[in-house]
Amino acid sequence: MPPKNSHKLPIPGKRNVLITSALPYVNNVPHLGNIIGSTLSADVYARYCRIRDVNALYICGTDEYGTATETKALEDGVTCQELCDKYHPIHNQCYEWMEIDFDKFGRTTTEEQTKIAQDIFADLHKNGHLIEDSMLQLYCSQYLADRFVEGTCPKCQYDDARGDQCDKCGTLLNATELINPRCKLDGNRPVEKESRHLFLDLGKLQSKCEEWYEESSAKGKWSSNGKIITQSWFKEGLRQRCITRDLKWGTPVPLPGWEGKVFYVWFDAPIGYPSITATYTKEWEKWWKNPNEVELFQFMGKDNVPFHSVIFPSSLIGTGEKWTLLNSLSTTEYLQYETGKFSKSRGVGIFGNNVQETGIPPSVWRYYLLSNRPEANDSQFLWKDFIARNNNELLANLGNFVNRVIKFVNSKYESIAPSIETAGPVTESEERLVQEVNEKLKQYIEALDNVKIRDGLRIAMEISALGNGYLQENKIDNTLFGEHRARCDRVVLTALNLIYLLSAVFFPYMPSTSESIARQLNAPVRLLPTEFTVDAILPGHQIGGAEYLFKRIAEKQEEIWRSQYGGNVPDPAAEAKKKKKEEDKRKKEEKKKLKAAAAAAAAAGGDAAAGSSTSVEKQVEEQIAKVSELKITEDGKTA
């Protein structure tokens, strides 16, 4: 494979692919759900393009403006710039360790961001796509940006909805729509006040945006959830959307009389893609204003879809310029952690910095996340499953096949690939293997051409399994080498070439594993061929020494890691159900005891007590209520 170009530009007459992954908020360490939802998935596709000799540019960076940054900076007692300067390298280091290979990982707090965002705004203003209006905002000693407000979601009744979006149901909100809003600055209930703002007239742009969407989603590769979410916005009808905020930390609005206002982060943030490209090359417009020669592939979680499929394209269309618009959209559902959500504040889940502490190499993490990628439904990160997949899939399948062949050649052939002259003839076993591998290889290419990332990995493992089956069928061992040397030579040559093919097949998914395979073969990492042939590792080629691709993980690590990373934190709903069940059981036992005591008292009182059973029952109920009340007081739930 040719070395990576440090200054890529579109090449006329060649396929040129521009790849972006959703810009992560700078205000915290990314967790595994963030990583699989955008950066890792995009990396797989970018690496696939490289092994297919496609000219691809992969762009990402930290999203640094907006209230998420202001809120976190306020909590940490630092300035916004100090916060960004702290977390940007943390993000970068997490992704580097995970072997995510951006062409440029930048940030949005740059001069390039300011200029490009203000230019787009100026074109929208000139073309009559902006509306000035007043809107009610929540106020608490200052105008409160959306993320400075929390409350109950009006749609799903979730208690901790943010002022801009409900994390539970995904509904986009205005802070004034929240039920029982509360200010994050002091906890008080804010009041409503009017503030002047600028709005993007999405309704005016709907017909052009919808026309573009119909063509793009038909010709490109769009995930089904991406289509569904986008169509729901069009069906409901696009409305004007506020693109300014009363903040200090952001791109300033470049209009007289609008001092003190900045762009709303979801107008500003997607412009980070071209602005980060502009920090990579001054000729950034050759990528971003070149729709005839460049395809744009974007990767993200489903909560980011409308900003990339409606608001950002509408903003670009509204400028009147020929921008490179989205061709293919790959989106994911959510990755849950054990029994609930990732939560940094509660210490639940494993984050980008934690994976490095476990001693488990990046390839294993990449494999597990990608094989468990939440493409159509939410998926769960389970430590038990993580360990099982390493031991039963990576180690038992791919690791076993490669190690068994390399060690055999090191030991029996003095690390020299056998000669074709001494090798026995091709048999039905080789013909069947080549045919089956080529069928799988065709499926693999088709899957990744269509951005079916999880399917591609499954097929890659199936190709490796064919190799194990081939070794088993031909019984590669000392007897085959000693008594059927010609046949053994043929099997070894075939297996070495299949291993070399696997080094390319697994490169998008586990690059360091591919590099280890290539090192053991003493060969460069190769481009992916469209056909498997037994002629890449030639007779007489000297291979390298054997290396273990994977190591067994002890099952006892499950409980250690669950304890360490909050996997034992109970699910709130399950815990509430458990408590209710215990309370019902306690009441039942209490009632049983009191009834028994009442019955004993009645028996002691003879016939006189017989007529007072109703009174006894009433006393029992009152006593149970009194005990329950005392129990509640002891638990500290009420006074």
PyMOL commands that set and color helices and strands:
alter all, ss='L'
color gray80, all
select helices_A, chain A and resi 32-51+67-76+80-97+111-126+146-148+175-177+202-219+224-236+265-280+285-288+302-318+355-358+362-371+383-412+428-449+453-474+478-483+485-505+511-521+557-564+572-605+607-610+613-635
alter helices_A, ss='H'
color red, helices_A
select strands_A, chain A and resi 16-21+55-62+104-107+130-139+149-152+161-162+179-183+191-200+241-242+244-245+262-263+294-301+326-332+335-337+379-381
alter strands_A, ss='S'
color yellow, strands_A
deselect
rebuild
show_as cartoon
